[in-house]
C-alpha cells in the first residue's frame, strides 16, 4: 500500500523561466530554482538544468513568466501593531489636514473604522502637521468645536507628540489651565500659561496610561492585517521597533496557529516607555524572559531605547551638539549612566540594542555609550543607531569601528519636502556610511507613512549611491548608468544587509542553496534602479505564495 506524504522529495517545486536576481555574488543571476516541500532552496541555475531536474523527478513546474525575481525585502524599522491598529480602528486625517477640515476627516474616519470600541469612547486620528495651523500653533480649541465632550487624540507626524482636545486632557487627569511638566516631556502652553493641548515626548505616558488596553484577539487581528499589507510591498522580514508584552503574546499565538508569514525581530522597549504604552517594571520583566517568546519566525534578542525626540517644527526635540562638541542635554531622554548600565546588561546577554537618535548630540551619546560597552565586551553583539538623519561627520567613521549598524529611516523623509526645508537636520549620510565600511539598512518607520512601501523613497536616492556595502568605491562599468549601479547596491541593502543586521544571513537575504525560498516578483528590474512606481506582483514566503496582485 502506498504511503502518501506532502514532505516527500517528489513534492518539491521547480520555478522556471524567471529573471532571478539572487543577491549571491557568486551567482548573481539565475533562471530558475528548485524548492523543497519545506520551503528551502535545493538548486539554483539556468532554465535548462532546472527543467531537466524537474523532469527526472516528476516535479510540478511553476512558470515565472520572465518576471524579475529577487529576495523578499527586509524593513529595518517598523511598528506593525500601531500600523495595524491605525488601519483597523483609527482615523487617518492626512498630512495636509487643517483646522477647517480636520474635524470632518476625524468624523468620517471614525465612522469608517472597524472595532472602534477597543479604544472606548476615545477618538484617535493620524496625523497632523503644525504648519497647517494658524501661526503654526496646534490648539485644542479647534477640536473642541465639534468634540466638546468626547476625548480626542491625534498623533503628530513624528509621533513624538500628540494633540488632545479639552475632554482628552481632562480624561488623562491633566488640568487644561496648567500642569507641571513631567520628567522627560512637557506640555505646550499658551501665552497665559494654559495648555494648548499638545503633549510632548514622555509627557504622553500619562495619556497612554489611561487608554483602554485592547483585547489580545484584536491585537492579533491588527498584527495580521499589518503583515498582509507588508506582503503587498514585498516585505517578508522586519524589525519591530516598539514591541511590548501584549505584542509578544499576539505573535506567539499567531505562530502557534501557523498564521505568522513574516520573520519578525522584536525590539522590546526598555526606555522611555511611552511608545510601548506599558509600565517600566513590566517591560523589564518581559525582557528578562524574552527568550521564551522566540520561535521559528519570532526573534527576540533585540532591545529599543529612545535617546531624544524628533527634528520637526515647531517643537524641535532632537539633541544637538554644543560648541565644544558635547551633546546638549535639553532633549536627551535618558540619563547617561542609566543608558550605559542598560546597554551593558543587554549586551552581555547577546541582545542587539537599537538606539533612536534624531540629532548629532544624541548620535554621539549613543556611540560614546557603545564605545564604553565595547571596552568591557569587545566581541559583543552588533548594535544599531536608528534614523541616522543627523550624524556628525566625525562620528560616521565610528559606526564601522564600533560595529554599529546605520539604520536609515523613515524612508519617506528621503523624498519629503521637509528635507529641503531643514537640510541641516535631515542629511542621511548614505555614502559616508558605506564608504566607511559601516553596515547600513533602510526602514520605513511604518506607522508614519500610509504604507510601508520603500520604492518611491529609494528612487529619490538611487542616483546618489557611490559605494558598495563594505566601503569599496564603485566605478561605473561600461554600459551601466549611475542609477543601475545604485539599484544593485540598494537591492542588496534591502535584502542581505537586512538579514545580516539581525543575524539571519545564513537562512535568508539571498536566493541560494540551503536558504529559505522567500522571494518577490516585481513588475520591473529593480537592479537597474527603476524603483519609482514599482509594483510587487507576487510575494512568496518559504515557498508559499502569500500575496498576488490583482492587476496582472
N, C-alpha and C positions, 0 to 999 in steps of 0.2 A: 504494500500500500504506500502510495507516495505521500510524503510529509511536506506540506506547504509552509513556507516562511518568507515574509517580506524582507528579511535581512540576509537572505542568501546572496551570494556574489552575482547571480544572474538577475538580481533586481537593481543593479547599478543602471545609471542612465548616461548615455553618450550625448553630449551637447556638441553640435556640429555647425559648420558654415557660419562662424562668427568672426568678428574683428576684435580680438581679445587683447586688451592692454593689461598685462599681468602685474606690472609694478615689480616684477622679478628681474633684476639687472642681468642675470644670466640667460634669461629667455623673455625679453620684453614683450614680444608679440606671439600670439598663437591663433589657431583657427578653431580649436575645439578642445574638450577635456572630458574625462570620464569621472563621474561622481558616484561614490559608493552608496549603498542603501542607507547608511548613517550620515550622509551629507559631507563626506570627506573626499577631496580630490585624489584620484588614483593615478591619473595620467594627464599630461598636457602636451599638445603637439599640433602637427598640421592636420588638415581635414582628412587626408587620405589615410593616415595612420589611425586616427580615431574611428573612422568608419570601418576600417578593417578589424579593429579590436571589437567593435560593436557587432559586426557580422559573425566573427568567430565565437563570441559568447552569447549571441542571440539577444543583445540588449535593445531596449527601447531607445530610439534616437529622437532628440529634440532639436529642431531646426532653429537656429538663432537668426536666420534671415539676414545675414550680413550686417547685423546691428553692432554698434560699438558697445563692447562689454568691458567693465572694469570692476575691481573690488568694491564692496559696499563702503560708504562714507562713514568716517568717524567724526562725530560732533564733539569737540573737546570741552564745550561749556554749554549746558542746557539746564532747564528747570522743568522737567517733564510733568511733575504733579501740578505745579502752578499753571503751566500752559494748558494742561488738560482741564483743570478747573475753570480756567478762563473760557475754554471752548464750550463747556457744558452749562455753567451756571453764573457767568458774569457778563456784564455788558461791555461790548467793545465800542467805545465812542469815537475812536480815531485820533491820530496825532494832530489833526487840524481843528479840533473842537474849540469853539469859542463860547463865551458866556451866553451868546444868543442861541446856540444850538446844542449845548452840552446837555441841558435838561431833556430836550426832545430825544436825543440819542440814548440817554440813560433810560428813559421811559420805554422807548422802542426796544432797546436791548433787553430790558428786564422782562418784557412780555415774551420775547423770543427765547429766553434762556430756559433750559430744562433743569429740573431738580433745584429750583431756586430756594426751596425750603432748607437746604443744607446750611445756609448762612442765616437762618432765622428770618427776621424782618429786615436785616441789613441789605442794602442795595450796593453792589460793588461794581465798579467800572474801570476800564483801562483805555487809554492813558490820556493825561493832559500835558500840555506844554505851557509853561509860564508865559512865554512870549505872546500867546494868543489872548491873554487877559489884558484889560486896560492898564496901561503903565507897567505891564509885565508882572503884575501882582495878583496871584490867585487869591480868592477870598471866599469864605463860606457864604457870604451874602448872596452870591449868585445861585447857590444850591438851595438856600433857604426859601427862595421864591416859590419853587414848586414842591419842595420837600421840607415843610416846616416841622414835621413830627417824625418822619421815618428816617432812621440813621443812614447816611450815605458815606461811602468811602471810595475815593478814586485814586488810583496809583498814578504817580508822575512817570514820565518816560524812562527815567533811570531806575525806578523802583526804590530809590533811596529816600523818597519822601512821599507822603500821601496828603490828600486834601479831604477834610471832613466838613460836613455841614454842622450846624449848631447841635442838632439832635445827636449826631455822631459823637461830638465832643462830650456831651452830657452822658451818653451811654457808656463811654470809656472812662467816666469819672474825672474828666478834665474840665475845669471851670473856663468857660468862654471869656470871662472877664480878666483872666490871667492865672497862670500856674507856674510854679518853679520848674526850671529846666532840669530834666534828669541827667545823670552822668552818661556821656556818650551820645547825647542828642539834644534837641531843643525844639521849642515851639516858635513859629514865626509870629511876630507881633505887629499890630498896627501902631500908629504914632501915639495913640492914647494908652498903649500897653495891653489892650485886649488882643485876643488871638485871632489871626486871620483864618485859622482852621488848618493851616499847613503844619504837618508834624514831620520832623526830620530825623533820620538815622535812628539811633537806639530809643528815641522817644516813642517810636512806633510800637515798641514792645507792649506798652500799656494798652494800646488799641487792639493789637492782635490777641492779647490775652483774654479779651472779652468777647472775641468772635466764637461762635459755636464750633466745636470740633466735628468735622464731617464723619459720617459712619464709614467704617472700613470698606464696606461694599461699594460706596460711592467713590472712595479714593481709588479702588481698583478700576472702576469704570473710567475715571479720569486718566489714570496712567495708561490704560489700554487704548483709550481714544488718542492719547498723545503718541503712542507707539505707532498706531495706524497712520497718523499724519507724518511721522518720521519716514515711514516706508514710501510715502508719496514723493519724497525728496531724496530718496536713495540712501537714507541714514540707517545703518544697521548696527551701529555701536555708538555709545555716547558716554560722556562723563556728566553725571548728575551733580550740580553744583550746590544743592541745598537739601540734602537728604535728612530726614528725621525718622523717628521711631515708627510713626504711622506709615510712612512711605516704605520702610523696610518690610513691615508686615504685609503690605499690599503686594509688593513684587515677589515676596516669598510665596504667597498664596497663588499668584499668577503663574509662578514657576511650577508649583505643585499641580496646577490644573493644565499644564502644557500650553499656556497662553502667553508666554513671555518670549516673543520672537525678536529680541533685541539684546545685545550684550550691554550691560549697564555697570559702569564703575561708579560707585556711590560715594561721593564726597560728603561724609556725615558732618554736620555743622558742629564745631567746637565753640566758637565765639566770634562776634556777638551773636545773640540768639534770635534776633527779631525776624530774620528770613526763615528760620526753622519753625517759628511760632511754637516753641516748646521750651520749658524751663531748662536752665543750665545743668541742674543736677540730673535730669532725665537724659539729656544728651550725653553727658559724661558717662552715664551708666550704659547707654546703648553702644557707645564707642568701646567700652570695656568688653562687650560681648559681640562685637561686630562680626567676628569670625563665624559665629553661629548662624548668621544670615547668608553666608557665602553658598553659592550653588553653581550649577553649570553656566548660567548666564548672568549671575549677580556676583560682583567682585567688590568686596567691602574694605579693602586695605587703603582707604582714602579718607582724608580729613579736610575740612574747609574752615578758613579764617577770613574775616574782613578786616583790613588794616585801616581803611578810610572810606570815603564816600564816592562821589561822582563829580566829574568836571563839567557840570551843566549849569547854565544860568537859571535863575538869579542867585540861587543858594549854592555856590561852589563849595563842595565839601571834600575835595581831594587835599592831600597833604603834599605841599611843595617843599623845596629846599630853601634855606635862608642864605644869606651872603657868604656864610662860612661853609656851605655845603652840607648843613645838617638838616634833617627832617624837621619841618615846622610842626610842633606838637598840637596845634589848634584842632585839627581834624583827625588826628590819629585815634583810632577807636580802641586800641588795646595797649595796655601797659607793656613796656619793653620786657620786663622780667617775666610777666605772665606769658607773653608770646614765646620767649625763649624756652621757658620751662615746658610749655605745652608742646611746641615743635620738637624739643628734645625727647620728650616722653614718647610721642608717636613715631618719631624717627627710630628710636630704639626698638620699637615693635615692628619696624619694617613698613610703616604706613606712609604713603605719599601725602604731603601737605600742599594744598592749593591755597595760595595767599592772594586775596583780592587786593590789588593796588590800582590807584587811579591817578597818582601824581608821582613826580620824581622823588619826593620825600618818602612816601610810603614804599616805593620800589627799593630805595636804598635801605630803609629799615628792614625790609624783607630779606634782601641779600646779605645785609650785615648779620641778621639772625641765622640764616642758613650757614654763613661762613663760620659763625661761632659754634654751631652744631657740628659742622664738619670737623672741627678740631678734635672733638671727642669721639666722633664716629665717622671717619673718613670714607668708609665704604657703605654708608647708609643709603637709603632709597633715593631715587630721583624725586625732587620736589618741583613745584610749579609756581610761576608768577602769572596770575590771571589778569588778562586785559592788555597789559604792556602798552597802553596808549601813550604813556609818558615815562620813558626810562632815560636817565641822563646818559649821554654818550660814554662817559667814563664807566658806567655800570653795565653797558651792553656786553662788553668782553667778559665780565664776571659771570654771566649766565652760563657760558660754556665751562669756565673754570670750576664752577661750583656744581656742575651737573644739574642745572635748573632749566626746566622746560619753559620757553616763552610761549604762552598761550594767548593768541591774538583774537580777542572778542570785545564787544559784539560785532560780528561781521557786517551787519547792516551799516554801522558807522564808517566802514571803509568807503562807502559810496555816498554818505549822507552830507547834506549841505552844512551840517554843524561842524564838520571837519574844516571846511573853508572858513567858517566864522571864528573858530578858535584853533588855529593851526598849532599854536604853542602847547595846547593841551591834548591834541589828538594827532600824534605823529608816529604811528606804529612803525618800528624800525625793522621792516622785513629783511632788507638786505644786510643791515647791520648784524642782526641775529644770525642769519645764515652764513655770512662771511666770517663770523667769529667761531663758527663751528658749534654753536649752541643748538639745542633741539627746539623745533618750532611746530606748533599745532595751531589750528584755527577752529573757533567755536562760534555758534550762532548767538549764544546767550538768549535762547528762545524762552520766552515769556514777554520779552520786549518786542521783537518783531512779530508780525502776524503769523508767519510760518517759520520753520527752521531752515528754509531754503538758503543755500550758500552761493548759488551760482551767480546771481547778479552782483553780489559783493565781490566775488573773485574776479569778475570781469573788470572791475574798477582798478584792480591792482596787477593783473596778469602781465601787462606790458612793462612793469617796473622791476620784475624779479630777475636778478642777475647772478645769483649764487645757488649752487646745489646744497641740499642738506649735508652738512659736514664741512662746508667752508670753501669749496673749490669754485673759483670764478668760472662761469660758463661762457665760452666764446660761441658766437653764432656759427653753427655748422652750415656748410654750403646748402643752399636751398631752404633754410629754416628762417623764420621770422622771429622777432623778439617775443611775439605772442605765443608761437609754438614752443619756444624754449620755456617761457613762463608756465605754459599749460602743462608740460611734462613735470615740472618741479612741483606745481601746486597739486597735481593729481597724486603725487607721492605724499605730500604733506597731509592731504585729506584722508589717506588710507594707511600706508605703512608707518608713517611718522606718528599717527594717532595710536596705532597698535603698540608701537614702541613706548609711547608715553605711559601706557598703562600695563606694560609688561606682557602684552598679548601677541607679540610679533611671531611667536612660534606656532600660533594657531590661526591667525587671521592677518589682514592687512595687504596681502598679495595673493595671487592665484597661482599656487604651485603645489606639487605633490605633498600630501600629508596635512595640508591646511583645510579649513572649512570652505565649502563651496558657497560662499556668501558673496553675491555679486549683483550688479545692476546693469540694465540695458538702457542706454541713453539715445536720444534722437540725433546726436551729433558726436563727433570725435572730440572729447574734452582734452585729449592730449595735445591738440592743436591750439588750445587756449580759447576755444569758442564757447565761453561759459554763458554769455548773455542770452537769456531766454531759453536755456536748455531745459528739456523736459525728460523726466525719468519715465521710461516706458514700462519697465518691469523691475521688481526687486525680488531677489531670491535670498532666502536665509537658510543656510545649512542644507542646500539642495532643494528647498521647497519654495515655490512662488508664493510670496506673501502680499504682493501688490501688482496690479496690472492696470495701466492707464486705459480709460475707456475710449480715448481718441486715437485709435491706431488704424 
